Amino acid sequence: MELNRRTVIAGAAAAGITATTLGTTATSAAAAAGAEAASGGRKPVKESFGKLADGTKIYRWSLENGGTRLKVLNWGGVVQTLEIPDRRGHYTNVSLGFDNIDDYVAKTPYFGALIGRYGNRIAKGQFTLDGKSYQLSVNDGVNSLHGGTQGFDKHVWDVEPFVKGSDVGLVLHYTSVDGEMGYPGTLKAKVTYTLTRRGEWIIDYEATTDKATVVNLTSHVYWNLAGEGSGTIEDHELTIAAGKYTPTDSGLIPTGELATVHGTPFDFRETKTIGRDIRAGHVQQVQAKGFDHNWALDKGITAKPEHVATLRDPRSGRTLKIATDQPGLQFYSGNFLDGTLTGTGGRTYRQGDALCLETQHFPDSPNHANFPSTVLRPGQVYRTRTVHTFDA
């Protein structure tokens, strides 16, 4: 009988097994996890990742804990790689990305990036707050997407590594000045990446402002649990705890309706493969070239993260579970990957070779009074947490 990866790791930690490096089998992964738990984890390692055109140095931090390996750039808070083992203990990178900074600057479709000031789309880049109208940077036809032409993903963040008890991680800081990309208020953003002794990857977002503004931060990792560059994710199995979604117009802007998923390709309340209904011909899929929609999670906004989605690759056994306190989840099925991008493994990425599961408030919320509010005012603190749990 095969041992569950987390059972092996927990047993190793309890037994006090030690090792100096993570191996490529379940046994060595367990031994390494035991060592990390005993020592409080190993401090993230910093190395050079090239320079921007203006000479700004870009760095990469490598983290390991609980059988999960993570590499993060100070450029856009990008998760460059995320490695986890399969049911046999064999590691692979399950996150799409590039092996050089030039491609991230010039080509990336938000691979692994921190997204802000506002994740997803705002119609015509316009909204009104407290009686005043604002015009944002537009970069998706007539609409604003993921913060505009120079969103949070296109800035250098300050990074502080930490080891705290059995956790290891990075604290990332970025200050968005008043008027940047058209948004009001100076927003101070803080994002913490934590790897726990159980191998969970936790993202904690915080922000404060000196003027009323709107904010919706998220992470844009492209997942392929079979391994980046390995081909389609249509055989991945997905579950989303949501009975409604937000239909969009032809520009992928929500209409304001909260529509039932029942009887549609958007029903993932029971586990099914992504490919089963991806070509069902529903008008919403035709517009988006697949899935690129926000699911209104059944739980709504919660005080603590609750489980909302499970993704599984049946071939490797790798499983991702996502918990969040946010009200929405954007499922994007990699519709606009077109074979022109070459990733870290030297292979090209084609349509449907990865997917995104972005925890968030709803797209275009500032223009829909019936959507949960994304307004942040002086004296308030924006806080949200998303937890990624891996298994095989």
N, C-alpha and C positions, 0 to 999 in steps of 0.2 A: 504494500500500500504506500502511495506517495504521501509524504508529509506536507502539510500546508506550510508555505513559506514563513508566515508569521508564527506558527506553532514552533517551527524549528528555531527561529530567532529568539522567541521568548524563552524556550528551553535552554538555549545556549546562555542567555543572559542570566537566567536563574542559577545555572550551574557554574557561572563564573568563568566560562571559557574565554580565552584571550587570543588575540592575533594582531599582527601589525598592519595588515592590509586586507581589503576586501578581495575575495577570490572570485572565481567564475562558476562556483557550484553552490548549491544550497548549504552544504556543510561549511564551506569557507565563509559564505555570507553570514551564517549564524555566528561563527566564531568572531568575525570582525564586529558584528553588532554587539556581541557580549563585551568585547574590549571597549567599544565606544561608550556603552552604557556605564561601565565601571569608571571610565576616566572622565565622563562628561562630554564625550565627543572630541573630535579633533578640530582645531582652529582652521577656518577656511584659508586656502592658499591663494595668494595673489600672483598674477603673472601678466606680462604685457600682451595686448591683443591689437597692436598697431596704433596708427595715428590718424586723426582727421586731417582734412586738407589744410586747416589753419595751424596744424602742429599739436593740437590737443591730444594728449595721450589717452588711449582707451585700455582698460584693464579687464581681466577676467578673473573671477573668484571661483574656486572649486570647493565644493562642500560634499561631505559624506556622513551619513548617519542612518542606522537602522536598516541598512541594505539598500538605501536610495542614494544616488549620486547626482549632483546638480552643478551646472556651470552657468554663471551669471555674469553679464557685462554691465559696466557702469553706463554704457550707451543704452538709454531707454529702459534700463532695468531688465534687459533682454535675458530670458532663459535660453541660452544657446544650445545646451543639451540637458536631457534628463534621462538617466539610465536606471532601469529596474530589471530584475531577473524574471525569467519565465518559470514554468512549473518545474523545470529541471535545474534551475539555478543559473541559467545562461543569461548574461547581461546584454542589453542592447539599448540604444538611444531611441526613445519613443517620441521625441519632439523635433519638429522640422526647424531647420536653421541653416546658416552659412558658416563657412570656416574662415571668413575674413571680414573686416570692418567695412571695406569699400562696398561690398554687396548689401550689407545692412543699410548703409546710407543711401545707396542709389536705387535698390531694387525691391527691398523687402515689403511684402504684404502684411506687415505687423507680426512677423514670426517671433513668438515668445515675448512680446513687448508688454510693458506697462502702458495702459491706455488712459488718457485724460486730456483736457480737463473733463471732457464728457464722452464716455464710451458710447459707441453706436452713432446713429444719425439724428440730426436736427434739421427739420424741413426748411429749405432755403437759407439755412444758417441764421435763422431769425427767431427771437422770442421776446416776450415782454415780461418785465419783472417790476413790481411796484409802480406800474404806470409808465415805465421807461422802456423803450424799444432798443434792442441790441442787434447788431449785424456781426455775425461771426465769419471767420475764414471759411470759404467753401472749397471743397476738394473732391467731391463726389457728384459730378454734374453740377446741379444748382444747390446741392445740399452740403452740409458740414458732416464729416465722418471722423470719429475718433479724435476730436479736438482740433481738426483743421490741418492745414498744410505743415505746421510745425507743432504737432501735438507732443504730449509728454514722452512719446516713444522716440522722438528725434532730438532729445536733449541729454546731456551728460548729467548723471545723478551723483551726488556725494554718497559714498558707501562706507559703512562701518561694520566690520565683521565682529561676531560675538560667539562666545561659548558660555552658556548659562545652564548650570546643572547638567542634565543629560541632553540638552538641546544645543544645536549649532545653527548659525544663521547670519543674515545680513540685514542691516537697517539702511534703507535708502531714503535720501532727502532730495526734494526739488522744490524751489520756490518759483511760482508762476506769477509774474508781476501784473499789476492792474492793467487791463487792456490787451494783454497777450491773447492773440487770436480772436480778439473782440470781446473776451469775457471780462465782466466787472470784478474788481476786488483783487488784492494780492492774496493768492492762495498758497499756503505752506503745506506741502504734501509730505507725508512720511509713510513708507511702505516697508513692512518687515517680512522677510522670507525666513521661515523656520523649518528645519528638518528635525523631527523628533526621534527619540530612541526606537520608535516603532516604524520609522521610515515615512511618516506622514510629512507632506509638504503643506505648510500653513501659510497663507497670505493674510496679513493684517494691514488694512488701509486706514490712515488717519488724515484729516485735513482741517485747517482753520482758515478763516478769511477775515478781512477788515471791512468788507462791503458785502451786501447781499449778492449772492451769485448762485449758479447751479453747478453741481458736481456729480459725476458718475464714473468712478474709477473701476477698472477691471483688468484682467490679464488675458492675453491673446495667444496662448500656447496652441499650436497645431498638433493634435495628437494622432499617432498611429501606433497602437500597442503591439503591432507585429514588428515594428522597427521603422524608423524614417527611411524613405526611399524604397520600401519593400513592396509598394503597390497599393491597390485600392483598400479603402476601409469599408466597403459595402458589405463585407461579411462580418464586420463588428456587430455585436449585439448591444442595443441601447435601451435603457429605461429612463423615462422622465416623469416625475410625479406632478403632472399638470393636466388638468381637464380642459384648460382653455389656452389659447394663444392669441397674439395680436396680428391679424391680417394686415397686409401692406398694399400700397398702391404700386404703380409700375416703377417708381423710384425707390422702392423698398422703405417707404415712410409709413408708419402705422396709420390706419384709417381712424383709429379711436375705438374700434369695436373690440370687444373681448369675445372671441368666437369659440364655440365648443370644438374639441378635437374629435368628438365621437363621430364615427363613420367617415373619417378623413385620413389621409396619409400622415397627418400630424399627431395621431394617437400613438404615443409611446408609453401609455400607462402600464401595458403589459410588454414584457421584453420581446423585441423583434429585431431582425437584422436591418441595418440601415438601407441595404439595397432592396429590401422587399417591396417598398412602396415609393422609392425615390423617383421612378419614372411613371407614376400613376396618371400623370397628365392633369392634375389639379391646377386650376388657374394660378394659384399662389406659387406652385412649384415652377410653372412655366415662366413666370415673371422673374423668379430668383435663380433659375437654372438649377434647381434642387431645393435643399433646405437652407434658408438664411432668415430665420424668424426668431422672435422672442416668445418663449413659453411663459405664461402667467402661472407661477408655481402655486399649487394648492395651498401651501402653508402660509403664503403671503410673507410679510416682514415679520421676523422673529427676533427675540432677544438674543438667542444663541444659534449657531449654525445647526441646521437639520439636514438630514440626508435627502437629496433631491434627484440625483441621477447616478446611474451605474453604466459604465462602458466596459465591454469585455471582448477580447480577441480569443475566439475559441481554439485557434491553432496553438497559440503559446500558453493560453491560460491566464495571461496578464489581465488584471482587472483594475479599473479606476473607479472609485466611489467619490462623489463630490457632495459636500455639505456646505450650506451657506445660510446666512441670515437675510439675504437679499430676496426681493419678490419675483425676480425674473431670471431666466436662463436663455441666452442666445445660442442656438444650435446652428452652426454653419458647416456645411458639408464639403468645403473646399472647392466650390463651384468655379472659381476664377483662377485656379492653378492651371496653367496652360502649356506646361512642358518647356518653358523658357528659363526656369530657375533651376540651378544645380545646387544641391544641398551638401551638408557636412560629409556625407558618405560617398560623394562623387556621382550620385544618381540624380536624374531630373525628376521634378515633381509635376505630375499631371492632375487633371481634374479628378477630384475624389480620392486623392492619395493621403488625405488627412482631414481632420475635422476639429472644430473649436467648440468648446462649451464654456461660454463666458457668463459668469455670475454678475448680475447687474440690476439696476432699475430699468424701466422700460425705455426703449428708444423714443425720442421726441417727446418725452414727458413734459418739458416746459410748455408745450403747446396743447396739452390734453389735461383738462381739469379733473377728469375721471381716473387718471393714472396716479400712482403714488408720487408724492412730491419729491423733487431732487434739489429743492432750495436749501442753501446753507447760509446762515446769517452770522454776523459777528457775535462772539460769545458762545456759539455752538461748536461742537466738535463732530465732524463726520467720522464715523467709525463703522467698519464692516470687516467681517472675517470669512474666508473661504478655506475649507480643509479638503485636501486631496489625500485619499488613502489608497494604497497600492497593495495588491495581492496577486497570487498565482495558484 
